[in-house]
Amino acid sequence: MSTTSGNNSKSTLLIAAVAVIVVLLGINGYMIYNRSQLKTQNTELTADLDETTKLKEELNKQYYSALSELEGMRGTNEELNSLIDQQKQELDASKSRIETLLKDKGNLGKARAEVANLQGRINQLLAEVNTLRGENETLKGDVSRLGEEKTQLATSLEAEKATTTQLSTEKTSLETAKADLEKTKEDLAKKVTAASAIRVQEVETTGLVTKDQKKPSKSNSAKKVNQVDVCFEIIPNDNAEVGQEVFHVRVITPKGETLASEGSFTSGSGDAVPFSKAKSTSYNKGESKVCASIAPGAPFEEGDYKVEVYNKGYLSGKGTFRLK
């Protein structure tokens, strides 16, 4: 029984040892497999880390290069600077978006694509700024040219103003000279006219009664007289031309009114003078007598009357008469 018991004990120990060995072999295999997996994962992580680092470096390189170019384009034009600020904001947004993708290994592919496309977008942003800068340069050239044209126009305008002022001054001088010449001519004409005016003498007025009578009779009664004849003698004037001459006879009533006014003539001083009768006669530079009949068609007033005779607008002679 002792021998059998001893054999059983050995068998048990042997089985236990085999079991331990099997377990240890399993653990060792698992550890080898796990180590292989860890090594693979480490390799992948290292590769991902290397690519992430490279992508970050490429991202920063493109980003700061673009910033430098954008800042180099900045100037005094507010519109251009505003566009540069907008492009920088868009560039910052792209950089932040890519950096966020790089933090997650699962988004590494997206980050790689974003970085690859970033340069194209940067080129587009720079092109937009360059286009605006070119337009601004063209505009500045246009403004400069317009400024020069404006200066030239201002200079021309000043010259035109000076010429206009000079012409205006000359015109004023000519108009003044013309006015003076016209005045001199007018004064001379008046002098010539005055010198050629024919004077008269012995201005006599006769009151006549012509109502219901075959032959007019003289009278100085205001109640009876219905017509007056004014006669005067012409004094020859060598300055007067031979031909028809008109004498304006003006009879002034005791009230100072023009008797039986037929109209008015212009005196030598330019005034309108009413007259009672205009008498035309032929002048041949000799003495002659002229008479004019005036019938007012209304009763005469009592009192003293004045008679004025004009030729060419100038007083040639005068007289008086009285009706009782």
ROLUMLO-295880 format. One record per residue: residue number from 1; residue in three letters; x, y, z of N, C-alpha, C in turn. Coordinates in pm, whole numbers, plus 50000, padded with zeros to 5 digits. Each point is the difference from the previous one (the first is absolute). Layout:
REM ROLUMLO-295880
PT resi resn  n_c1  n_c2  n_c3 ca_c1 ca_c2 ca_c3  c_c1  c_c2  c_c3
PT  NUM  Ala     X     Y     Z     X     Y     Z     X     Y     Z
...
REM end
This chain:
REM ROLUMLO-295880
PT resi resn  n_c1  n_c2  n_c3 ca_c1 ca_c2 ca_c3  c_c1  c_c2  c_c3
PT    1  Met 50084 49880 50000 49916 50120 50000 50085 50121 50000
PT    2  Ser 50116 49987 50058 50092 50115 50003 50053 50027 49864
PT    3  Thr 50029 49891 49924 50055 50020 49865 49897 50061 49909
PT    4  Thr 49881 49952 50008 49891 50055 49916 49974 50144 50033
PT    5  Ser 50002 50031 50125 49976 50140 50043 50110 50089 49948
PT    6  Gly 50123 49951 50001 50112 50080 49951 49989 50026 49851
PT    7  Asn 49958 49899 49924 49985 50018 49856 49892 50102 49967
PT    8  Asn 49891 49993 50070 49892 50099 49977 50046 50142 50025
PT    9  Ser 50079 50010 50104 50049 50136 50035 50089 50053 49888
PT   10  Lys 50084 49914 49944 50091 50042 49891 49920 50038 49877
PT   11  Ser 49898 49920 49975 49917 50030 49880 49932 50136 50015
PT   12  Thr 49955 50025 50118 49932 50129 50025 50096 50115 49980
PT   13  Leu 50120 49982 50053 50100 50108 49986 50037 50021 49852
PT   14  Leu 50008 49886 49929 50038 50009 49859 49892 50075 49920
PT   15  Ile 49879 49966 50030 49889 50068 49929 49999 50149 50031
PT   16  Ala 50023 50029 50128 50002 50142 50042 50112 50074 49930
PT   17  Ala 50117 49932 49990 50115 50063 49936 49972 50027 49852
PT   18  Val 49941 49896 49938 49966 50018 49857 49902 50115 49982
PT   19  Ala 49901 50005 50090 49900 50108 49990 50067 50137 50014
PT   20  Val 50094 50008 50097 50069 50128 50022 50080 50038 49877
PT   21  Ile 50067 49894 49944 50081 50027 49880 49912 50050 49885
PT   22  Val 49885 49933 49984 49907 50042 49893 49954 50143 50020
PT   23  Val 49966 50030 50125 49955 50138 50031 50111 50098 49970
PT   24  Leu 50122 49964 50045 50113 50092 49978 50027 50019 49851
PT   25  Leu 49989 49887 49925 50020 50013 49856 49893 50091 49937
PT   26  Gly 49876 49984 50050 49892 50086 49947 50027 50147 50030
PT   27  Ile 50040 50022 50128 50027 50140 50039 50115 50055 49916
PT   28  Asn 50100 49920 49981 50116 50045 49925 49961 50030 49854
PT   29  Gly 49915 49915 49944 49954 50025 49862 49919 50130 49991
PT   30  Tyr 49913 50014 50099 49918 50123 50000 50088 50122 50010
PT   31  Met 50104 49990 50087 50087 50115 50019 50078 50030 49873
PT   32  Ile 50040 49892 49933 50071 50021 49873 49909 50066 49897
PT   33  Tyr 49876 49951 49991 49903 50058 49905 49971 50146 50036
PT   34  Asn 49974 50021 50129 49968 50135 50047 50114 50096 49974
PT   35  Arg 50124 49945 50023 50117 50084 49975 50009 50037 49853
PT   36  Ser 49967 49904 49913 50002 50026 49856 49897 50107 49962
PT   37  Gln 49880 49986 50062 49894 50098 49972 50042 50140 50047
PT   38  Leu 50058 50001 50123 50045 50130 50054 50107 50061 49911
PT   39  Lys 50089 49911 49951 50106 50050 49913 49942 50059 49873
PT   40  Thr 49898 49930 49945 49933 50051 49878 49931 50133 50027
PT   41  Gln 49929 50001 50115 49930 50124 50036 50100 50114 50021
PT   42  Asn 50111 49968 50066 50101 50104 50022 50055 50052 49868
PT   43  Thr 50019 49904 49910 50051 50040 49867 49900 50093 49931
PT   44  Glu 49872 49960 50008 49896 50084 49938 49991 50137 50067
PT   45  Leu 50006 49995 50136 49993 50129 50073 50117 50090 49965
PT   46  Thr 50116 49933 49989 50119 50078 49964 49985 50061 49861
PT   47  Ala 49946 49920 49908 49979 50049 49863 49898 50114 49999
PT   48  Asp 49889 49978 50076 49899 50107 50008 50057 50126 50062
PT   49  Leu 50080 49980 50104 50060 50116 50067 50093 50074 49906
PT   50  Asp 50079 49922 49926 50091 50063 49903 49922 50078 49895
PT   51  Glu 49890 49941 49949 49921 50068 49897 49931 50123 50057
PT   52  Thr 49950 49986 50125 49936 50115 50066 50099 50114 50015
PT   53  Thr 50122 49965 50042 50104 50102 50016 50030 50067 49868
PT   54  Lys 50015 49917 49893 50028 50056 49868 49886 50089 49952
PT   55  Leu 49876 49953 50025 49885 50081 49958 49993 50132 50075
PT   56  Lys 50034 49995 50132 50002 50124 50078 50108 50095 49948
PT   57  Glu 50116 49943 49970 50108 50083 49947 49960 50062 49866
PT   58  Glu 49938 49920 49912 49955 50050 49870 49891 50107 50018
PT   59  Leu 49911 49972 50096 49892 50095 50029 50058 50134 50045
PT   60  Asn 50091 49996 50096 50061 50123 50051 50079 50073 49892
PT   61  Lys 50071 49921 49919 50079 50060 49893 49911 50077 49904
PT   62  Gln 49892 49935 49956 49908 50066 49907 49932 50119 50067
PT   63  Tyr 49960 49982 50125 49927 50105 50072 50086 50126 50016
PT   64  Tyr 50120 49985 50053 50084 50118 50026 50053 50062 49871
PT   65  Ser 50021 49919 49900 50040 50053 49870 49888 50087 49941
PT   66  Ala 49876 49951 50011 49884 50076 49950 49982 50129 50080
PT   67  Leu 50016 49989 50133 49989 50121 50084 50102 50105 49958
PT   68  Ser 50122 49956 49977 50107 50091 49960 49966 50070 49868
PT   69  Glu 49951 49922 49904 49965 50059 49871 49883 50097 50012
PT   70  Leu 49900 49963 50080 49885 50088 50019 50040 50132 50065
PT   71  Glu 50084 49990 50104 50044 50121 50069 50086 50087 49908
PT   72  Gly 50074 49934 49912 50083 50075 49905 49918 50079 49900
PT   73  Met 49875 49959 49981 49912 50071 49908 49924 50114 50066
PT   74  Arg 50008 50010 50131 49925 50104 50073 50056 50139 49964
PT   75  Gly 49909 50094 49989 50041 50137 49967 49910 50101 50066
PT   76  Thr 49977 50112 49931 49917 50107 50057 49855 49992 49954
PT   77  Asn 49973 49910 49903 49864 49989 49950 49914 49921 50098
PT   78  Glu 49894 50062 50050 49916 49936 50101 49928 49877 49945
PT   79  Glu 49955 50007 49876 49928 49886 49941 50093 49880 49988
PT   80  Leu 50125 50025 49954 50098 49892 49986 50035 49940 50136
PT   81  Asn 50022 50085 50100 50034 49951 50135 49885 49920 50061
PT   82  Ser 49879 50045 49972 49883 49927 50050 49993 49860 49939
PT   83  Leu 50029 49992 49868 49998 49868 49934 50110 49911 50057
PT   84  Ile 50118 50058 50027 50110 49922 50058 49959 49945 50136
PT   85  Asp 49935 50082 50082 49954 49954 50132 49899 49885 49985
PT   86  Gln 49912 50010 49901 49902 49893 49977 50070 49871 49958
PT   87  Gln 50101 50014 49912 50072 49881 49955 50076 49936 50116
PT   88  Lys 50056 50081 50089 50071 49948 50116 49905 49924 50092
PT   89  Gln 49879 50054 50018 49901 49931 50084 49963 49865 49939
PT   90  Glu 49983 49997 49868 49966 49874 49934 50116 49901 50012
PT   91  Leu 50125 50053 49988 50119 49916 50014 50011 49944 50142
PT   92  Asp 49971 50084 50101 50003 49954 50139 49896 49891 50023
PT   93  Ala 49882 50019 49941 49893 49901 50016 50041 49866 49939
PT   94  Ser 50065 50002 49882 50046 49876 49935 50106 49931 50086
PT   95  Lys 50093 50079 50055 50107 49943 50084 49941 49935 50125
PT   96  Ser 49905 50069 50064 49937 49944 50122 49925 49871 49968
PT   97  Arg 49933 49998 49885 49923 49881 49962 50094 49882 49977
PT   98  Ile 50113 50023 49934 50097 49892 49973 50065 49952 50129
PT   99  Glu 50034 50095 50089 50061 49963 50128 49906 49912 50083
PT  100  Thr 49871 50029 49993 49901 49918 50070 49997 49860 49942
PT  101  Leu 50007 49988 49867 50001 49869 49935 50126 49921 50036
PT  102  Leu 50114 50068 50013 50126 49933 50030 50003 49941 50141
PT  103  Lys 49917 50053 50089 49996 49948 50137 49931 49864 50007
PT  104  Asp 49922 49967 49900 49926 49872 49997 50058 49914 49889
PT  105  Lys 50059 49884 50039 50063 49912 49902 49900 49956 49894
PT  106  Gly 49875 49988 50042 49899 49956 49904 49975 50102 49890
PT  107  Asn 50037 50126 50021 49978 50106 49901 50129 50037 49927
PT  108  Leu 50100 49914 50012 50130 50030 49940 49988 50012 49849
PT  109  Gly 49917 49915 49941 49981 50006 49855 49938 50132 49957
PT  110  Lys 49899 50044 50074 49937 50129 49971 50100 50114 50015
PT  111  Ala 50082 49990 50111 50099 50103 50024 50100 50005 49886
PT  112  Arg 50041 49878 49951 50095 49993 49889 49942 50069 49876
PT  113  Ala 49872 49977 49972 49934 50060 49883 49987 50152 50017
PT  114  Glu 49969 50041 50124 49986 50143 50028 50133 50072 49977
PT  115  Val 50109 49940 50051 50133 50061 49983 50037 50007 49852
PT  116  Ala 49968 49890 49927 50030 49998 49857 49923 50108 49924
PT  117  Asn 49876 50025 50042 49918 50101 49932 50027 50142 50050
PT  118  Leu 50068 50011 50114 50020 50132 50061 50081 50093 49909
PT  119  Gln 50105 49947 49938 50085 50084 49916 49921 50059 49883
PT  120  Gly 49911 49915 49945 49916 50051 49891 49910 50113 50046
PT  121  Arg 49945 49983 50121 49914 50106 50054 50081 50125 50030
PT  122  Ile 50123 49978 50051 50088 50116 50028 50030 50075 49871
PT  123  Asn 50032 49925 49895 50027 50063 49870 49881 50081 49951
PT  124  Gln 49880 49944 50025 49877 50070 49959 49983 50130 50079
PT  125  Leu 50026 49992 50133 49989 50120 50085 50099 50107 49955
PT  126  Leu 50124 49957 49974 50103 50095 49956 49965 50060 49865
PT  127  Ala 49940 49918 49913 49961 50050 49867 49891 50106 50013
PT  128  Glu 49906 49977 50091 49893 50099 50021 50058 50132 50049
PT  129  Val 50094 49990 50095 50063 50123 50052 50079 50070 49890
PT  130  Asn 50075 49919 49921 50078 50058 49890 49912 50068 49897
PT  131  Thr 49885 49936 49972 49906 50060 49905 49951 50135 50050
PT  132  Leu 49961 50005 50128 49953 50126 50056 50112 50104 50003
PT  133  Arg 50122 49952 50033 50111 50094 50004 50027 50057 49860
PT  134  Gly 49991 49911 49900 50018 50048 49862 49894 50101 49962
PT  135  Glu 49875 49970 50039 49891 50095 49971 50024 50132 50071
PT  136  Asn 50049 49992 50124 50029 50122 50075 50113 50080 49937
PT  137  Glu 50102 49927 49951 50110 50069 49933 49951 50070 49874
PT  138  Thr 49914 49929 49926 49941 50061 49880 49917 50121 50037
PT  139  Leu 49923 49984 50109 49916 50110 50046 50086 50118 50045
PT  140  Lys 50110 49969 50070 50090 50107 50043 50058 50072 49879
PT  141  Gly 50032 49922 49896 50051 50062 49878 49895 50091 49937
PT  142  Asp 49875 49948 49999 49891 50081 49945 49979 50126 50081
PT  143  Val 50004 49985 50134 49981 50116 50087 50112 50102 49978
PT  144  Ser 50125 49947 49988 50113 50088 49976 49985 50074 49868
PT  145  Arg 49958 49924 49896 49981 50062 49870 49887 50103 50004
PT  146  Leu 49891 49963 50070 49889 50095 50013 50043 50124 50077
PT  147  Gly 50087 49978 50101 50051 50114 50077 50079 50094 49911
PT  148  Glu 50086 49939 49914 50078 50082 49908 49908 50074 49902
PT  149  Glu 49900 49927 49950 49905 50063 49907 49924 50112 50070
PT  150  Lys 49964 49976 50127 49928 50101 50077 50087 50125 50017
PT  151  Thr 50129 49975 50029 50092 50113 50016 50012 50077 49869
PT  152  Gln 50011 49924 49890 50010 50065 49870 49873 50079 49969
PT  153  Leu 49884 49938 50032 49873 50069 49976 49989 50124 50086
PT  154  Ala 50046 49989 50127 49995 50116 50089 50089 50112 49946
PT  155  Thr 50119 49960 49950 50090 50099 49942 49936 50065 49877
PT  156  Ser 49942 49914 49916 49932 50052 49880 49884 50090 50037
PT  157  Leu 49927 49958 50105 49886 50079 50045 50045 50136 50050
PT  158  Glu 50109 50000 50077 50052 50128 50049 50043 50088 49884
PT  159  Ala 50063 49936 49900 50042 50077 49882 49878 50055 49927
PT  160  Glu 49896 49913 49988 49876 50045 49935 49936 50114 50078
PT  161  Lys 50002 49986 50134 49943 50106 50083 50076 50131 49979
PT  162  Ala 50134 49988 49997 50081 50119 49980 49970 50063 49864
PT  163  Thr 49989 49911 49898 49969 50050 49865 49861 50063 49997
PT  164  Thr 49904 49930 50066 49863 50053 50005 49995 50135 50071
PT  165  Thr 50075 50008 50112 50005 50127 50074 50059 50110 49914
PT  166  Gln 50108 49963 49931 50064 50098 49913 49906 50043 49889
PT  167  Leu 49934 49898 49938 49905 50032 49893 49884 50083 50053
PT  168  Ser 49955 49965 50122 49890 50076 50060 50042 50144 50025
PT  169  Thr 50124 50016 50050 50052 50135 50023 50010 50077 49869
PT  170  Glu 50053 49930 49899 50013 50064 49868 49862 50033 49943
PT  171  Lys 49904 49905 50021 49865 50024 49951 49938 50121 50069
PT  172  Thr 50020 50006 50134 49948 50113 50076 50061 50130 49951
PT  173  Ser 50133 49994 49976 50069 50120 49951 49946 50041 49864
PT  174  Leu 49979 49896 49913 49947 50030 49867 49858 50054 50008
PT  175  Glu 49919 49938 50090 49863 50048 50015 49997 50142 50054
PT  176  Thr 50092 50027 50096 50008 50136 50054 50043 50097 49891
PT  177  Ala 50103 49957 49922 50047 50086 49891 49889 50021 49897
PT  178  Lys 49924 49889 49973 49891 50010 49904 49892 50095 50053
PT  179  Ala 49968 49983 50130 49899 50087 50061 50045 50146 49995
PT  180  Asp 50130 50019 50032 50053 50137 49994 49993 50054 49859
PT  181  Leu 50035 49912 49902 49995 50042 49859 49857 50031 49958
PT  182  Glu 49906 49910 50043 49859 50025 49968 49952 50130 50063
PT  183  Lys 50045 50022 50126 49961 50125 50068 50058 50121 49927
PT  184  Thr 50127 49986 49962 50064 50110 49927 49929 50022 49867
PT  185  Lys 49970 49885 49935 49931 50009 49871 49862 50063 50017
PT  186  Glu 49932 49957 50109 49866 50055 50026 50008 50149 50032
PT  187  Asp 50098 50033 50085 50017 50142 50034 50034 50081 49876
PT  188  Leu 50088 49940 49916 50037 50070 49877 49879 50015 49908
PT  189  Ala 49920 49890 49993 49879 50005 49916 49903 50106 50051
PT  190  Lys 49990 50005 50135 49912 50103 50058 50051 50140 49967
PT  191  Lys 50133 50013 50008 50058 50131 49968 49977 50035 49854
PT  192  Val 50018 49897 49914 49977 50023 49858 49854 50034 49976
PT  193  Thr 49911 49921 50068 49856 50026 49984 49964 50137 50054
PT  194  Ala 50055 50030 50117 49971 50132 50060 50051 50112 49911
PT  195  Ala 50120 49973 49941 50057 50105 49914 49920 50017 49872
PT  196  Ser 49933 49887 49958 49922 50009 49876 49855 50040 50025
PT  197  Ala 49961 50014 50130 49862 50041 50030 49976 50142 49948
PT  198  Ile 49886 50015 49937 49966 50130 49938 49923 50084 50101
PT  199  Arg 50052 50116 50026 49934 50092 50092 49894 50082 49925
PT  200  Val 49904 50047 50079 49891 50082 49943 49988 50130 50081
PT  201  Gln 49936 50096 49937 49981 50130 50067 49860 50052 49971
PT  202  Glu 49966 50106 50074 49870 50065 49983 49886 49898 50005
PT  203  Val 49996 49926 50114 49893 49902 50021 49875 50077 50042
PT  204  Glu 49901 50000 49913 49877 50073 50025 49880 49904 49994
PT  205  Thr 49906 50023 50093 49880 49915 50006 49877 50088 49984
PT  206  Thr 49908 49956 49913 49879 50078 49972 49879 49913 50033
PT  207  Gly 49906 50057 50081 49876 49931 50030 49899 50023 49889
PT  208  Leu 49933 49893 49955 49907 50011 49889 49864 49941 50039
PT  209  Val 49898 50066 49938 49864 49949 50016 49959 49949 49862
PT  210  Thr 49974 49869 49991 49968 49941 49869 49860 49940 49997
PT  211  Lys 49926 50009 50107 49868 49939 50007 49900 50077 49916
PT  212  Asp 49929 49927 49914 49890 50054 49921 50040 50126 49925
PT  213  Gln 50119 50009 49960 50044 50117 49924 50077 49952 49877
PT  214  Lys 49984 50073 49900 50069 49966 49877 50148 50034 50010
PT  215  Lys 50030 50108 50066 50137 50043 50013 50034 50012 50147
PT  216  Pro 50110 49938 50046 50037 50009 50142 50027 50145 50041
PT  217  Ser 49965 50033 50124 50025 50134 50052 50086 49989 50124
PT  218  Lys 50085 50101 50019 50090 50000 50113 49925 50037 50128
PT  219  Ser 50046 49944 50113 49938 50034 50128 50095 49956 50112
PT  220  Asn 49989 50069 50112 50078 49959 50118 49906 49962 50115
PT  221  Ser 49876 49971 49964 49901 49960 50099 50000 49848 50012
PT  222  Ala 50022 49954 50122 50007 49856 50023 49868 49933 49967
PT  223  Lys 49889 50068 50019 49869 49943 49975 49971 49984 49852
PT  224  Lys 50061 50090 49917 49970 49996 49858 50102 49919 49919
PT  225  Val 50124 50008 50040 50107 49934 49923 49985 49848 50007
PT  226  Asn 50010 49938 49881 49998 49853 49995 50121 49944 49924
PT  227  Gln 50092 50091 49963 50120 49958 49929 50108 50105 50020
PT  228  Val 50126 49955 50004 50112 50094 50005 50098 49961 49890
PT  229  Asp 50056 50101 49936 50103 49980 49899 50132 50048 50055
PT  230  Val 50098 49913 50000 50134 50035 50048 50090 50014 49877
PT  231  Cys 50059 50117 49981 50088 50024 49887 50138 50044 50051
PT  232  Phe 50102 49961 49925 50137 50036 50039 50087 50003 49875
PT  233  Glu 50109 50074 50009 50092 50013 49888 50125 49915 50026
PT  234  Ile 50041 49928 49895 50118 49915 50010 50126 50083 49984
PT  235  Ile 50097 49975 50089 50132 50064 49988 50092 49898 49932
PT  236  Pro 50055 50033 49884 50085 49905 49927 50117 49950 50086
PT  237  Asn 50030 49870 49986 50113 49938 50072 50079 49919 49898
PT  238  Asp 50127 50040 49980 50083 49934 49900 50032 49854 50039
PT  239  Asn 49985 49968 50128 50027 49862 50043 49885 49905 49970
PT  240  Ala 49885 50056 49965 49883 49917 49970 50000 49964 49853
PT  241  Glu 49965 49873 49971 49995 49952 49862 49872 50050 49934
PT  242  Val 50009 50022 49870 49882 50037 49922 49905 49881 49994
PT  243  Gly 49870 50026 50018 49902 49894 49996 49884 50028 50093
PT  244  Gln 49922 49895 50028 49884 50017 50087 50044 50012 50146
PT  245  Glu 49941 50097 50068 50025 50020 50142 49867 49997 50074
PT  246  Val 50000 49943 50118 49878 49991 50080 50017 50088 50122
PT  247  Phe 49899 50084 50023 49997 50087 50118 49883 49956 50088
PT  248  His 50029 49981 50126 49897 49964 50097 49959 50125 50076
PT  249  Val 49872 50032 49988 49946 50119 50067 49927 49955 50126
PT  250  Arg 50036 50060 50111 49938 49964 50128 49935 50125 50060
PT  251  Val 49867 49993 50017 49926 50108 50064 49966 49956 50142
PT  252  Ile 50042 50079 50098 49980 49963 50141 49892 50090 50059
PT  253  Thr 49897 49938 50055 49885 50074 50055 50037 50067 50131
PT  254  Pro 49914 50089 50048 50027 50066 50130 50016 49899 50114
PT  255  Lys 49943 49880 49987 50014 49896 50103 50130 49919 49984
PT  256  Gly 50079 50030 49896 50125 49929 49979 49985 49874 49919
PT  257  Glu 49886 49979 49938 49977 49880 49920 50026 50031 49853
PT  258  Thr 50033 49894 49922 50023 50017 49857 49866 49999 49930
PT  259  Leu 49976 50104 49923 49871 50015 49932 49990 49903 49884
PT  260  Ala 49889 49923 49995 49970 49911 49887 50120 49914 49962
PT  261  Ser 50052 49928 50097 50122 49921 49975 49975 49892 49895
PT  262  Glu 50089 49997 49900 49992 49899 49894 50094 49882 50028
PT  263  Gly 50084 50015 50097 50098 49896 50029 50120 50061 50071
PT  264  Ser 50116 49939 49987 50120 50053 50065 50122 49972 49911
PT  265  Phe 50106 50078 50022 50126 49980 49931 50110 49989 50106
PT  266  Thr 50115 49950 49956 50113 49984 50093 50087 50124 49993
PT  267  Ser 50019 50061 50116 50081 50121 50004 50148 49964 49991
PT  268  Gly 50084 50101 49986 50143 49978 49992 50056 49938 50125
PT  269  Ser 49932 50015 50115 50046 49941 50126 49941 49860 50022
PT  270  Gly 49919 49955 49902 49944 49867 50009 49863 49992 50063
PT  271  Asp 49940 50112 50034 49867 50001 50062 49890 49997 49893
PT  272  Ala 49886 49943 50039 49883 50001 49911 49923 50129 50024
PT  273  Val 49985 50079 49896 49934 50130 50013 49872 49999 49915
PT  274  Pro 49885 50026 50061 49875 50004 49922 49996 50125 49911
PT  275  Phe 49933 49989 49887 49990 50117 49910 49855 50013 49952
PT  276  Ser 49969 50119 49955 49863 50029 49954 49985 49979 49850
PT  277  Lys 50108 50029 49926 49992 49987 49854 50139 49976 49944
PT  278  Ala 50011 49910 49903 50125 49978 49928 49983 50060 49861
PT  279  Lys 50095 50083 49963 49991 50069 49869 50123 49968 49919
PT  280  Ser 49980 49941 49883 50109 49967 49910 50011 50106 49892
PT  281  Thr 50123 50041 49968 50022 50102 49899 50130 49973 49927
PT  282  Ser 50012 50050 49880 50120 49983 49921 50101 50107 50036
PT  283  Tyr 50122 49957 50030 50104 50094 50040 50106 50006 49890
PT  284  Asn 50032 50123 49958 50100 50019 49894 50109 50098 50041
PT  285  Lys 50020 50009 50132 50101 50089 50059 49968 50148 49978
PT  286  Gly 49873 50028 49973 49956 50139 49987 49895 50032 50104
PT  287  Glu 49967 50129 50011 49898 50043 50095 49863 49962 49945
PT  288  Ser 49911 49957 50092 49863 49969 49961 49912 50007 50124
PT  289  Lys 49872 50011 49975 49905 50009 50110 49915 49873 50004
PT  290  Val 49982 49949 50121 49925 49876 50019 49886 50026 50097
PT  291  Cys 49880 49947 49968 49885 50015 50088 49936 49864 50028
PT  292  Ala 49949 49986 50122 49932 49876 50040 49871 50036 50069
PT  293  Ser 49888 49937 49959 49869 50026 50058 49967 49893 50103
PT  294  Ile 49949 50050 50115 49969 49907 50110 49857 50025 50044
PT  295  Ala 49915 49898 49984 49860 50010 50039 49971 49887 50098
PT  296  Pro 49993 50028 50127 49984 49893 50100 49863 49935 50001
PT  297  Gly 49900 50067 49945 49865 49944 50002 49935 50014 50137
PT  298  Ala 50053 50085 50084 49945 50024 50134 50021 50147 50032
PT  299  Pro 49923 50058 50093 50014 50142 50033 50141 50032 50052
PT  300  Phe 50049 50118 49962 50129 50049 50050 49982 50058 50140
PT  301  Glu 50105 50000 50075 49998 50059 50133 50049 50145 49991
PT  302  Glu 49957 50079 50092 50052 50136 50010 50136 49994 50068
PT  303  Gly 50087 50090 49955 50131 50009 50065 50114 50005 49900
PT  304  Asp 50121 49989 50055 50121 50010 49918 50043 49860 49951
PT  305  Tyr 50030 49994 49872 50045 49876 49936 50147 50014 49959
PT  306  Lys 50070 49889 50006 50138 49998 49950 50006 49918 49873
PT  307  Val 50091 50042 49912 50019 49927 49874 50148 49965 49987
PT  308  Glu 50027 49871 49971 50137 49955 49980 50009 49929 49866
PT  309  Val 50106 50029 49927 50023 49938 49870 50131 49920 50008
PT  310  Tyr 49995 49870 49959 50118 49912 50007 50036 49949 49861
PT  311  Asn 50132 49983 49980 50050 49937 49878 50111 49903 50041
PT  312  Lys 49985 49879 49950 50096 49892 50033 50010 49976 50151
PT  313  Gly 49891 50029 50073 49997 49975 50144 50054 50116 50083
PT  314  Tyr 50043 50106 49937 50057 50114 50072 49908 50122 49986
PT  315  Leu 49993 50078 50109 49915 50120 50000 50058 50102 49902
PT  316  Ser 49919 50036 49899 50046 50091 49895 49953 50143 50022
PT  317  Gly 49886 50011 50068 49947 50134 50025 49875 49991 50085
PT  318  Lys 49957 50111 50055 49880 49999 50084 49932 50137 49999
PT  319  Gly 49874 49997 50045 49920 50122 50003 49886 49983 50100
PT  320  Thr 49917 50106 50011 49885 49995 50092 49881 50069 49936
PT  321  Phe 49882 49968 50052 49881 50075 49963 49900 49989 50115
PT  322  Arg 49899 50090 49996 49904 50007 50111 49859 50001 49944
PT  323  Leu 49914 49921 50066 49857 50002 49965 49923 50052 50122
PT  324  Lys 49908 50088 49972 49921 50061 50109 49867 49928 50017
REM end
